[in-house]
Amino acid sequence: MMPPAPRSGTIGRMASAQLLVCTFGPGAGFEGQIVGALQRLESGGAVRILDTLFVHSDAETGELSAIGERGDGAGRIVAPLLGFRLDPAERRRATERLLRDGTRGIPGATIEQLGRTLEPGSAIAAILVEHVWAEALEDAVSRTGGTSLAGEFVDATELTPELLARFMPSA
C-alpha cells in the first residue's frame, strides 16, 4: 500500500526555515539572554540564524530603536547585536541605518510603521532560523526513495497513534 499524499498544511519537502516572532511588553528586561540564546543555537551547527529584526519603542519618549542583522552561519551575528544592546551610540547608528535603508527584505518605512504600532516600552523580535539538520535528513530520505509527508512542530513528547493517524492511509 502506498503512503498517503501530503495533506493540506503539509509539504512534500521539509521546510528548513522557521520564523520566530516574540513580543515584549513594557518593563521587559533586555540583559543579553536572547543574544546568548542565539549564540548557543548556532554553536551546535544544527540551526543557522538567517535573519533577525528587533524593534523597540522607548518607554518615556516612544523613540524607536531597531536593528536587523543577517546571519552568516559562523556566529558573527552576536557582535553587532551586543554592540546594539550595550552602546547607545551604536544603537542610534544601527537604528538610523535600518530606518533609512531597511533590511535586505524589509523597507525602512515598513520597519518604522511596525515600530509605530508598539506601545511605549514594548518591543518585537523576529528571528528566521534554518534547521540545517532538516536538509541532511531530507537528502537521506530522498536518496533511499522516500518522500517526506510532513515537517511540522507538534505539542507532543512521544509518538502516539493519534499523532500518526494524520498521515496514515485512510481505510
N, C-alpha and C positions, 0 to 999 in steps of 0.2 A: 504494500500500500504506500502511495506517495504521501509525503507530508503536505499539510495544507499550504495553500498560497498565503503570502503575507496578508494579514487583515488590515483594515483601516487603522491608522495610527501606528503601524509598524512599518519597517522598511526592509527591503531585500538586502541592503548593505548596512552594516552597523554604522551609525553616526559616531564619529570620533570626537566631535566638538560639543561642549556643553556650555551654555550660558548661565551664569550665576548672577543674580541681581539681589542686592541686600539694601534695605533702608535702615536708617538710624535716626531715632527721634532726638529731640533736644536733650542735651545732657549726656549723650553718648561719649565715652572717653576713648579717644584715639591715642593709644600709647604704644603702637607698634605691633600689636598682636596680629593684625591682618597681614602686614608685610612679612612678619615672621612665618605665618602660615603659608603664604605664597612661596616663600623661600624653601620651606620644608616640602611642599608639594612637588616642586620642580627637582629637588635634590635627588629624589629616588629614581628619576628617569621615566616613570610610568605616566606622568602627567606633564604637559608643557603649557605654560602660560602664553596664550596667543596675544591677548589684548586686554587692557584694563581701562576703566574710566571711573574717576572719583569726583563727585561734585558736592560741595558743602556750602551751606548758607550760614554766615556768621550770626550768632545768637543776638548780638547787640545792634549790628549795623545792617544785617541782611546781605552784606557784600559776599560775592561768590569767590570761592577758591576751588580750583579744578585742575586735575592732571589726567592725562591719557598717555599711557605707555604701551608700546607693543613689546611683547616678549621675543626673545631670540633663542630660547631653549637652553641657554647657557647660564641662567641665573642672574643676568645683568640687569634685570628689571628692578632689583631690590635697591640699588644705589640711588636712582632718581626718585623712587618713592620715599626713601628715607630722607633725602635732601628736601623734598617737598614737605614732609612732616616736621622736620627739625629746624629748617632755616626759613624764616619769614620772607627774606628777600628772594630766595629760590622759589618759594610758594607763589609770590607775586609774579615773578618772571614766567613760571610754568602756566599760571592762570592766564596771563596776558597772551602768551603764545597760543594756548589752546583755544581761547575765545576768538582770537584773530584768525588762526589757521585751521582750527578743528583737528580732528584726527584723520587717519587715512580714510575712514569710512563715515565719519560724522562731521558735518559742517559746524563751525564755531557758533553760528546762530542757533542751531539746534541744541547745542550744549547750554548756551545761555538761556534758551527757552525752558529747558529742563530745570535749570537752576532756579528760575523764577517760580516754578511750581512747588519748590521746597519751602517748608515753614522755617522761620528763623531758628538756627541752631541744629537743623536736621541735615542729613546727607543721604546720598545714594551712591552705591558702588556697583559697577558691572564688571564682571571678570569672565572672559572667554577662555576656557581651558580645552586642550586637546588631550584625549585619552590615548596616549601613544600605544599602550598595550592593545587597544581595540584593533588597530591596523595589523599588528602581528597575529592576533587571533583570527581576524577575518582572512588574512592571507593563508593561514594554515587550513582553515575550513574550506576555502576555495580550492586549494591545491589537492585536497582529498576528495573533491567532488561534491562538497556540501554547499548549502545555501543558508545564510542567516535569515531567520524568520523575524527576529526582534532584537533590539538592543535598547532596553529602557530601564529606568530606575523603578524599583518596586519597594513597597514597605513590607519587607519580609527578612527573616534571618535564616530561613531554610526553605527548601523546595517542598511544595505541597501539591496534592492532586488538583486543588482549586487553582493554584497558580499556573500549573502546566496546562490545565484544561483550555485556556485561551488559545493554545497553539496546537492542540491535538486535533486529528481528523474528526469530523462530525460523523456520528453513527447513522 
